[in-house]
Amino acid sequence: MRVSLTICMMTFCLLAPALKAQEKLPLKLIATTPLPGFTGDLDHFGVDLKGGRLFLASEVQKTVEVFDLHTGKRTHSIQGFGQPLTMAYLADSDRLIVTDGGDTDAVELVDCKAYKIIKTLKLGPGVDHGVYNRVDKNFYVENGGGSNAKTHVLTIIDTSSFKPVGEIAGLPGDSNEGMVIDYAGKKLYVNLTGSDEVGVIDLATRQLVARWPLPDAHVAHAITLDEHHRRLFTATRKPAQFIVFNTDTGKVVSTLPCVGVNSDMSLDVAHKRVYVTGDGTATVIEQRDADHYEHIAEVPTAYRAKSSIFVPQLKRLYVADSGKGKPDAKLALQIFEAQ
């Protein structure tokens, strides 16, 4: 009896630090929705906060999947895409605008009552990333590059008429990875992967007005903006680094290691954190002040769980577990709660 008690006490002592460490993780997994039969990459998200819906692009299935924002339950599957990639939910019209890449090279407009594509706008080769400007209600779409092109463009689409109203031409390289627009709708920041820079675009003049070189890093993907502190965050893949730029000067003020194969990044203002999602973990970085940051955790996620979105109103991070390059990967939607 005494031996058994001793063994139990030793086991508890060994497990206690691990359990304590899990309790202290800044993100807690609260729900997982398996996606049986799904393969390949899951790309980016869209959110309908009022309607309680979450949208997720599934490339290989050629669908946009719809989930209950609160429970994570999958409720609908929108068909008819070639390769859905990025999107924006248009609350005024209850529609979803989706970039459709691969051989399709188009932008699709989806009726979110009927859950079907109602309009298609063909663009140039290389359609991929898009970003919505809530101020002028335009959608900016990367295209016009294609294989080995020296430049590409952003086509500007008026979401009310669903027609192109202009373009921003001459962006370096054949593509970009990730864009973000400030709340005033005046500047667009873009990861220029072809030249290893962050580009700053004046949306009034539709001109590239600044180019900020990455500090010995390549293939920038995830990007987000902290306007209160006048900082822009980007994350690269080679090597995997989190980089902070001063938006007034374009200078780098901090760099830290982060998860690799990253695609998305979110700012959690309430907890003063940044979440970067990639292969296997979500990197959590704490903001001490505008110039000082600390890597505080790598929260376990799943294989190629690179796409994510943070919904501050719910204090939740939604993560897509992908499967590209791994036939036995278990694709799923994971929901984490900030704590």
C-alpha positions as CSV (number, residue, x, y, z in Angstrom):
1,M,0.0,0.0,0.0
2,R,2.8,2.3,0.9
3,V,4.6,1.5,-2.3
4,S,1.5,2.3,-4.4
5,L,1.0,5.6,-2.6
6,T,4.6,6.5,-3.2
7,I,4.3,5.7,-6.9
8,C,1.1,7.8,-7.1
9,M,2.8,10.7,-5.5
10,M,5.8,10.5,-7.8
11,T,3.5,10.3,-10.9
12,F,1.6,13.4,-9.7
13,C,4.8,15.3,-9.1
14,L,5.9,14.5,-12.6
15,L,2.6,15.4,-14.2
16,A,1.9,18.5,-12.2
17,P,4.4,20.8,-14.0
18,A,3.0,19.7,-17.4
19,L,-0.6,20.3,-16.2
20,K,0.3,23.6,-14.8
21,A,2.0,24.6,-18.0
22,Q,-1.2,23.7,-20.0
23,E,-3.3,25.8,-17.7
24,K,-1.1,28.8,-18.3
25,L,-1.2,28.6,-22.1
26,P,-2.6,31.8,-23.5
27,L,-4.9,29.9,-25.9
28,K,-7.2,27.1,-24.7
29,L,-8.7,24.6,-27.2
30,I,-12.4,24.5,-26.6
31,A,-13.8,22.8,-29.7
32,T,-12.8,20.8,-32.7
33,T,-14.9,20.1,-35.8
34,P,-13.4,17.2,-37.8
35,L,-13.7,17.4,-41.6
36,P,-13.7,13.7,-42.7
37,G,-13.0,13.1,-46.4
38,F,-11.4,16.6,-46.8
39,T,-7.9,16.7,-48.3
40,G,-5.4,19.4,-49.3
41,D,-5.1,22.9,-48.0
42,L,-7.8,24.9,-46.2
43,D,-7.2,28.6,-47.0
44,H,-8.6,31.8,-45.6
45,F,-11.6,32.7,-43.5
46,G,-14.5,35.2,-43.5
47,V,-16.8,36.2,-40.6
48,D,-20.4,37.2,-40.4
49,L,-20.5,38.3,-36.8
50,K,-24.2,39.3,-36.7
51,G,-25.4,36.1,-38.3
52,G,-23.0,34.0,-36.3
53,R,-21.3,32.4,-39.3
54,L,-17.8,31.5,-40.2
55,F,-16.7,30.9,-43.8
56,L,-13.6,28.8,-44.8
57,A,-12.1,28.2,-48.2
58,S,-11.4,24.5,-49.1
59,E,-9.1,24.4,-52.1
60,V,-9.2,20.8,-53.2
61,Q,-13.0,20.4,-52.4
62,K,-13.6,23.6,-54.5
63,T,-16.0,24.8,-51.8
64,V,-16.5,27.4,-49.2
65,E,-17.6,25.7,-46.0
66,V,-19.9,27.5,-43.5
67,F,-19.8,26.9,-39.8
68,D,-21.7,28.1,-36.7
69,L,-19.4,30.8,-35.2
70,H,-20.4,29.8,-31.7
71,T,-20.4,26.0,-31.7
72,G,-18.1,25.2,-34.7
73,K,-20.8,23.0,-36.3
74,R,-20.5,22.8,-40.1
75,T,-23.9,23.9,-41.5
76,H,-23.5,24.5,-45.3
77,S,-21.1,23.8,-48.2
78,I,-21.1,26.4,-51.0
79,Q,-20.3,24.7,-54.4
80,G,-19.0,25.9,-57.8
81,F,-15.5,27.3,-57.2
82,G,-12.3,26.4,-59.0
83,Q,-9.9,27.1,-56.2
84,P,-11.4,29.4,-53.5
85,L,-8.7,31.3,-51.6
86,T,-9.5,34.6,-49.8
87,M,-12.8,36.3,-49.0
88,A,-14.7,39.1,-47.4
89,Y,-18.2,39.1,-46.0
90,L,-20.4,42.0,-47.1
91,A,-22.8,42.7,-44.2
92,D,-24.9,45.3,-46.0
93,S,-26.0,42.9,-48.7
94,D,-25.5,39.5,-46.9
95,R,-23.1,38.5,-49.6
96,L,-19.6,37.0,-49.8
97,I,-16.9,38.0,-52.2
98,V,-14.3,35.3,-52.9
99,T,-11.1,35.2,-54.9
100,D,-11.1,32.1,-57.1
101,G,-7.6,31.0,-58.3
102,G,-6.0,28.1,-60.0
103,D,-7.2,28.0,-63.6
104,T,-10.3,30.0,-62.8
105,D,-8.7,33.4,-62.2
106,A,-11.9,35.1,-61.2
107,V,-13.7,36.7,-58.3
108,E,-17.1,35.2,-57.2
109,L,-20.0,36.9,-55.6
110,V,-22.0,34.6,-53.3
111,D,-25.6,35.0,-52.1
112,C,-25.4,34.0,-48.4
113,K,-29.1,33.4,-48.2
114,A,-29.3,30.8,-51.0
115,Y,-25.6,29.8,-50.5
116,K,-24.8,30.0,-54.2
117,I,-22.6,31.9,-56.6
118,I,-24.6,34.6,-58.4
119,K,-22.0,36.5,-60.3
120,T,-18.5,35.9,-61.7
121,L,-15.9,38.5,-62.7
122,K,-12.9,37.2,-64.7
123,L,-9.5,38.7,-64.1
124,G,-5.9,38.2,-65.2
125,P,-3.7,35.3,-64.3
126,G,-2.5,34.7,-60.8
127,V,-5.7,35.6,-58.8
128,D,-5.0,35.0,-55.1
129,H,-5.1,37.4,-52.2
130,G,-7.8,40.0,-51.7
131,V,-8.6,42.7,-49.1
132,Y,-11.7,44.7,-48.3
133,N,-11.8,48.4,-47.6
134,R,-14.7,49.0,-45.2
135,V,-14.5,52.8,-46.0
136,D,-15.0,52.9,-49.7
137,K,-16.4,49.4,-49.9
138,N,-13.9,48.4,-52.6
139,F,-12.2,44.9,-52.8
140,Y,-8.6,44.8,-53.9
141,V,-7.5,41.6,-55.7
142,E,-4.1,40.4,-56.7
143,N,-3.7,39.3,-60.3
144,G,-2.0,40.0,-63.6
145,G,1.2,38.3,-62.6
146,G,1.4,34.6,-63.4
147,S,4.5,32.5,-63.8
148,N,7.8,34.4,-64.1
149,A,6.1,37.8,-64.4
150,K,8.2,40.8,-63.3
151,T,5.2,42.8,-62.0
152,H,1.5,42.3,-61.0
153,V,-1.5,44.4,-60.2
154,L,-4.3,44.9,-57.8
155,T,-7.7,45.2,-59.5
156,I,-10.1,47.4,-57.6
157,I,-13.7,46.1,-57.5
158,D,-16.7,48.1,-56.4
159,T,-18.6,45.6,-54.3
160,S,-21.9,47.4,-54.8
161,S,-21.9,47.1,-58.6
162,F,-19.5,44.1,-58.6
163,K,-17.5,45.8,-61.4
164,P,-13.8,46.8,-61.7
165,V,-13.3,50.5,-61.1
166,G,-9.5,50.8,-61.5
167,E,-6.2,49.1,-60.7
168,I,-2.9,49.6,-59.0
169,A,-0.3,48.5,-61.4
170,G,3.5,47.8,-61.4
171,L,3.8,46.0,-58.1
172,P,7.2,44.2,-57.9
173,G,7.2,40.4,-58.6
174,D,4.7,38.0,-59.9
175,S,2.6,37.9,-56.7
176,N,2.1,39.1,-53.2
177,E,1.3,37.3,-49.9
178,G,-1.2,39.1,-47.6
179,M,-2.6,42.7,-47.4
180,V,-4.1,44.9,-44.7
181,I,-5.8,48.3,-44.9
182,D,-5.9,50.9,-42.2
183,Y,-9.2,51.8,-40.5
184,A,-9.3,55.2,-42.3
185,G,-9.2,53.4,-45.6
186,K,-6.3,55.5,-46.8
187,K,-3.3,53.1,-46.9
188,L,-2.9,49.5,-48.0
189,Y,0.1,47.5,-46.7
190,V,1.2,44.5,-48.8
191,N,3.9,41.8,-48.5
192,L,5.8,42.0,-51.7
193,T,7.3,38.5,-51.9
194,G,9.0,39.1,-55.2
195,S,11.3,41.7,-53.8
196,D,11.3,40.8,-50.0
197,E,9.6,44.1,-49.0
198,V,6.5,45.5,-47.4
199,G,4.9,47.9,-49.8
200,V,2.8,50.9,-48.8
201,I,0.1,52.0,-51.2
202,D,-1.7,55.4,-51.1
203,L,-5.3,54.5,-52.0
204,A,-6.3,58.0,-52.9
205,T,-3.6,58.2,-55.6
206,R,-3.4,54.4,-56.2
207,Q,0.4,54.6,-56.1
208,L,3.0,52.5,-54.4
209,V,4.6,55.3,-52.1
210,A,7.0,53.3,-50.0
211,R,9.0,50.1,-49.9
212,W,10.3,48.7,-46.6
213,P,13.0,46.0,-47.0
214,L,12.8,42.9,-44.9
215,P,15.8,42.4,-42.5
216,D,17.6,39.3,-43.9
217,A,14.4,37.4,-44.3
218,H,12.3,36.1,-47.2
219,V,8.8,35.0,-48.2
220,A,6.7,37.2,-46.0
221,H,3.1,35.8,-45.6
222,A,1.1,36.8,-42.5
223,I,0.5,40.5,-41.9
224,T,-1.5,42.7,-39.6
225,L,-1.6,46.3,-38.3
226,D,-1.5,47.9,-34.9
227,E,-2.7,51.4,-35.6
228,H,-2.8,52.6,-31.9
229,H,1.0,52.1,-31.6
230,R,1.7,52.9,-35.3
231,R,3.2,49.5,-35.9
232,L,2.9,46.9,-38.7
233,F,3.6,43.2,-38.1
234,T,4.7,40.7,-40.7
235,A,5.9,37.2,-40.5
236,T,8.3,35.4,-42.9
237,R,9.0,31.8,-43.7
238,K,12.7,31.8,-44.6
239,P,13.6,32.0,-41.8
240,A,10.5,32.0,-39.7
241,Q,10.5,35.4,-38.1
242,F,8.0,37.9,-36.6
243,I,9.0,41.5,-37.7
244,V,7.7,44.8,-36.3
245,F,7.9,48.0,-38.5
246,N,7.4,51.5,-37.4
247,T,4.7,52.8,-39.8
248,D,6.0,56.4,-39.5
249,T,9.6,55.6,-40.5
250,G,9.4,52.2,-42.2
251,K,12.2,51.0,-39.9
252,V,12.3,47.7,-38.2
253,V,12.0,48.0,-34.4
254,S,11.9,44.3,-33.3
255,T,12.3,40.7,-34.6
256,L,11.5,37.5,-32.9
257,P,11.3,33.8,-34.0
258,C,7.9,32.4,-34.9
259,V,6.2,29.3,-36.3
260,G,7.1,28.3,-39.9
261,V,4.8,27.9,-42.9
262,N,2.8,30.8,-41.4
263,S,-0.1,32.4,-43.4
264,D,-2.2,34.4,-40.9
265,M,-1.7,36.7,-38.0
266,S,-4.1,38.5,-35.6
267,L,-3.8,41.2,-33.1
268,D,-5.5,40.7,-29.7
269,V,-5.8,44.2,-28.3
270,A,-7.4,43.2,-25.1
271,H,-4.6,40.8,-24.1
272,K,-1.9,42.8,-25.8
273,R,-0.9,39.8,-27.9
274,V,-0.2,38.8,-31.5
275,Y,-1.1,35.3,-32.7
276,V,0.8,33.8,-35.7
277,T,-0.4,30.5,-37.1
278,G,1.7,28.0,-39.0
279,D,2.7,24.3,-39.1
280,G,2.0,22.6,-35.8
281,T,1.6,25.6,-33.5
282,A,0.3,29.1,-32.9
283,T,3.0,31.5,-31.9
284,V,1.9,33.9,-29.1
285,I,3.8,37.1,-28.8
286,E,3.1,39.6,-26.0
287,Q,3.4,43.3,-26.6
288,R,5.2,45.1,-23.7
289,D,5.1,48.5,-25.5
290,A,5.4,49.7,-29.1
291,D,9.0,48.7,-29.4
292,H,9.3,45.7,-27.1
293,Y,7.8,42.2,-27.6
294,E,8.2,38.8,-26.0
295,H,7.7,35.3,-27.4
296,I,5.6,33.7,-24.6
297,A,4.2,30.5,-26.1
298,E,3.9,27.9,-28.9
299,V,0.4,26.6,-28.5
300,P,0.0,23.1,-30.2
301,T,-2.4,23.1,-33.1
302,A,-2.0,20.6,-36.0
303,Y,-0.2,19.9,-39.3
304,R,-0.2,22.9,-41.6
305,A,-2.6,24.8,-39.4
306,K,-1.5,28.0,-41.0
307,S,-4.8,29.7,-41.7
308,S,-6.7,31.4,-38.9
309,I,-8.8,34.4,-37.8
310,F,-9.3,36.0,-34.4
311,V,-12.7,37.3,-33.5
312,P,-12.1,39.8,-30.6
313,Q,-15.8,40.1,-29.7
314,L,-15.8,36.4,-28.8
315,K,-12.1,36.3,-27.7
316,R,-11.7,33.3,-30.0
317,L,-9.0,32.2,-32.5
318,Y,-10.3,29.9,-35.3
319,V,-7.7,27.7,-36.9
320,A,-7.9,25.5,-40.0
321,D,-6.0,22.2,-39.9
322,S,-4.9,21.4,-43.5
323,G,-3.5,18.4,-45.2
324,K,-1.4,19.3,-48.2
325,G,1.4,16.8,-48.7
326,K,0.2,14.4,-46.0
327,P,-2.4,11.9,-47.2
328,D,-3.3,10.7,-43.7
329,A,-3.7,14.2,-42.3
330,K,-6.9,14.8,-40.3
331,L,-8.4,18.1,-41.5
332,A,-10.5,20.0,-39.0
333,L,-11.6,23.4,-37.6
334,Q,-10.2,24.2,-34.2
335,I,-11.5,26.9,-31.9
336,F,-9.3,28.4,-29.2
337,E,-10.3,30.8,-26.5
338,A,-7.9,33.5,-25.3
339,Q,-7.2,33.4,-21.6
